[in-house]
Amino acid sequence: PASATTDAAGQASATFTAGGVAGQAVVTAQLDGLTQQTAIQIVKPGSDATTHKLALEFGPGKLEHGQQATLSAVLRDASGQPVAGELVSFFGSLGEVTPASAMSDASGRVTATYRAGNAPGRAMVTALAGYTSQSATFQVGDLPTQPDEPQPSPHRLFLPVVRR
């Protein structure tokens, strides 16, 4: 649907169906003046994009609240050659990745910045290009002092579902 009503858990969903043309689609969600967009790279089944490999470089094992770190993704084809001009999207938990998506350069590389949020915990950043993805995990802030008590996160991360 073009619009949806949230359920008792505050969640709403919609299904995106790709057309027959390869390219980039942008999906936008809006609520009470807040807007979030994500770009989706549409590829034809059986195309070269289904055999690409993605490498994610993200060094820190721990970030403090508000601290930033650079992440880099490199996209290569099945023979190991860089892939230029393909959409790479980034997603991050317990923080924000900027830009959320970008096109790979001549060396197949896309860089972005992750900024840690205020909630402590085990975080993850993920890079997605076509049918391939890579993730890295790390700690944000200090571990809770009482690990027996679950610490609810005020953040939720929703990734697009990609099906072949």
Rosetta blueprint (number, residue, H / E / L):
1 P L
2 A L
3 S L
4 A L
5 T L
6 T L
7 D L
8 A L
9 A L
10 G L
11 Q L
12 A L
13 S L
14 A L
15 T L
16 F L
17 T L
18 A L
19 G L
20 G L
21 V L
22 A L
23 G E
24 Q E
25 A E
26 V E
27 V E
28 T E
29 A E
30 Q E
31 L E
32 D L
33 G L
34 L E
35 T E
36 Q E
37 Q E
38 T E
39 A E
40 I E
41 Q E
42 I E
43 V L
44 K L
45 P L
46 G L
47 S L
48 D H
49 A H
50 T H
51 T H
52 H L
53 K E
54 L E
55 A E
56 L E
57 E E
58 F L
59 G L
60 P L
61 G L
62 K E
63 L E
64 E L
65 H L
66 G L
67 Q L
68 Q E
69 A E
70 T E
71 L E
72 S E
73 A E
74 V E
75 L E
76 R E
77 D L
78 A L
79 S L
80 G L
81 Q L
82 P E
83 V L
84 A L
85 G L
86 E L
87 L E
88 V E
89 S E
90 F E
91 F E
92 G E
93 S L
94 L L
95 G E
96 E E
97 V E
98 T E
99 P L
100 A L
101 S E
102 A E
103 M E
104 S L
105 D L
106 A L
107 S L
108 G L
109 R E
110 V E
111 T E
112 A E
113 T E
114 Y E
115 R E
116 A E
117 G L
118 N L
119 A L
120 P L
121 G E
122 R E
123 A E
124 M E
125 V E
126 T E
127 A E
128 L E
129 A E
130 G L
131 Y L
132 T E
133 S E
134 Q E
135 S E
136 A E
137 T E
138 F E
139 Q E
140 V E
141 G L
142 D L
143 L L
144 P L
145 T L
146 Q L
147 P L
148 D L
149 E L
150 P L
151 Q L
152 P L
153 S L
154 P L
155 H L
156 R L
157 L L
158 F L
159 L L
160 P L
161 V L
162 V L
163 R L
164 R L
